[in-house]
Amino acid sequence: MLQMVVEKNIYSRNDLEELLNCFLELNSPCHHSVIVQAFTEIWNEIISKRIVKKPCAQLDVSQKMKES
């Protein structure tokens, strides 16, 4: 599933929701929890790649004390 998402460049929330709905409609309800879990993992992976994690700014206390 992830490979298809990547190959088709499906990265927007709306596109993923549309694809999820298709999978849910085409598959038996007994498979829905696994499908939703897979989409959740894909979404979390996409989001984690888009967010640039910036390190917390370190406050140099000694430098600040010198400035005051």
GROMACS elastic network, one bead per residue, 0.5 to 0.9 nm:
[ bonds ]
;  ai    aj funct       b0    kb
    1     4     6  0.52173   500
    1     5     6  0.63783   500
    1     6     6  0.87700   500
    1    38     6  0.78514   500
    1    39     6  0.84013   500
    1    42     6  0.86271   500
    2     5     6  0.50643   500
    2     6     6  0.62005   500
    2     7     6  0.85581   500
    2    38     6  0.84010   500
    2    39     6  0.84841   500
    2    42     6  0.64882   500
    3     6     6  0.51731   500
    3     7     6  0.60225   500
    3     8     6  0.84985   500
    4     7     6  0.50883   500
    4     8     6  0.59767   500
    4     9     6  0.83190   500
    4    10     6  0.83912   500
    5     8     6  0.53489   500
    5     9     6  0.59782   500
    5    10     6  0.51083   500
    5    11     6  0.74327   500
    5    16     6  0.82029   500
    5    42     6  0.85131   500
    6     9     6  0.50162   500
    6    10     6  0.63772   500
    6    11     6  0.79143   500
    7    10     6  0.78763   500
    8    11     6  0.88688   500
    9    12     6  0.88480   500
   10    13     6  0.85462   500
   10    15     6  0.59872   500
   10    16     6  0.64710   500
   10    19     6  0.88779   500
   11    14     6  0.85243   500
   11    15     6  0.68481   500
   11    16     6  0.67856   500
   11    43     6  0.83176   500
   11    46     6  0.70929   500
   12    15     6  0.53185   500
   12    16     6  0.62859   500
   12    17     6  0.86061   500
   13    16     6  0.52086   500
   13    17     6  0.60782   500
   13    18     6  0.85783   500
   13    43     6  0.81840   500
   14    17     6  0.50674   500
   14    18     6  0.61075   500
   14    19     6  0.86060   500
   15    18     6  0.50946   500
   15    19     6  0.62109   500
   15    20     6  0.85404   500
   16    19     6  0.50629   500
   16    20     6  0.59952   500
   16    21     6  0.85418   500
   16    39     6  0.78621   500
   16    43     6  0.80147   500
   17    21     6  0.61206   500
   17    22     6  0.86198   500
   17    39     6  0.88649   500
   18    21     6  0.51597   500
   18    22     6  0.63475   500
   18    23     6  0.88101   500
   19    22     6  0.50544   500
   19    23     6  0.63083   500
   19    24     6  0.86531   500
   20    23     6  0.51301   500
   20    24     6  0.61651   500
   20    25     6  0.85963   500
   20    35     6  0.77110   500
   20    36     6  0.74742   500
   20    39     6  0.70459   500
   21    24     6  0.50357   500
   21    25     6  0.60737   500
   21    26     6  0.85425   500
   22    25     6  0.51321   500
   22    26     6  0.60939   500
   22    27     6  0.85596   500
   23    26     6  0.51750   500
   23    27     6  0.60322   500
   23    32     6  0.83635   500
   23    35     6  0.73651   500
   24    27     6  0.53810   500
   24    28     6  0.74292   500
   24    29     6  0.73941   500
   24    31     6  0.81915   500
   24    32     6  0.60948   500
   24    35     6  0.73818   500
   24    36     6  0.84448   500
   25    28     6  0.77561   500
   25    29     6  0.86404   500
   27    30     6  0.81280   500
   27    31     6  0.65493   500
   27    32     6  0.72564   500
   27    35     6  0.89725   500
   28    31     6  0.56559   500
   28    32     6  0.69599   500
   29    32     6  0.50571   500
   29    33     6  0.79869   500
   30    33     6  0.72873   500
   30    34     6  0.85582   500
   31    34     6  0.55621   500
   31    35     6  0.63332   500
   31    36     6  0.88005   500
   32    35     6  0.50215   500
   32    36     6  0.60520   500
   32    37     6  0.84501   500
   33    36     6  0.51697   500
   33    37     6  0.60739   500
   33    38     6  0.86281   500
   34    37     6  0.50100   500
   34    38     6  0.61683   500
   34    39     6  0.86606   500
   35    38     6  0.51366   500
   35    39     6  0.62640   500
   35    40     6  0.85714   500
   36    39     6  0.51063   500
   36    40     6  0.60397   500
   36    41     6  0.86356   500
   37    40     6  0.50274   500
   37    41     6  0.62839   500
   37    42     6  0.86829   500
   38    41     6  0.51802   500
   38    42     6  0.62579   500
   38    43     6  0.86355   500
   39    43     6  0.60035   500
   39    44     6  0.84658   500
   40    43     6  0.50880   500
   40    44     6  0.60726   500
   40    45     6  0.85203   500
   41    44     6  0.51310   500
   41    45     6  0.61254   500
   41    46     6  0.86450   500
   42    45     6  0.51018   500
   42    46     6  0.62151   500
   42    47     6  0.86254   500
   43    46     6  0.51220   500
   43    47     6  0.61135   500
   43    48     6  0.85221   500
   44    47     6  0.51136   500
   44    48     6  0.60161   500
   44    49     6  0.86099   500
   45    48     6  0.51532   500
   45    49     6  0.62993   500
   45    50     6  0.87705   500
   46    49     6  0.52587   500
   46    50     6  0.63582   500
   46    51     6  0.88860   500
   47    50     6  0.51242   500
   47    51     6  0.62643   500
   48    51     6  0.54695   500
   48    52     6  0.80756   500
   48    53     6  0.88545   500
   49    52     6  0.74167   500
   54    57     6  0.84892   500
   55    58     6  0.84267   500
   59    62     6  0.88359   500
   59    63     6  0.84535   500
   59    64     6  0.79673   500
   60    63     6  0.53559   500
   60    64     6  0.63185   500
   60    65     6  0.87199   500
   61    64     6  0.50622   500
   61    65     6  0.60885   500
   61    66     6  0.86285   500
   62    65     6  0.50932   500
   62    66     6  0.62872   500
   62    67     6  0.87784   500
   63    66     6  0.51637   500
   63    67     6  0.63892   500
   63    68     6  0.89793   500
   64    67     6  0.51315   500
   64    68     6  0.65115   500
   65    68     6  0.53484   500
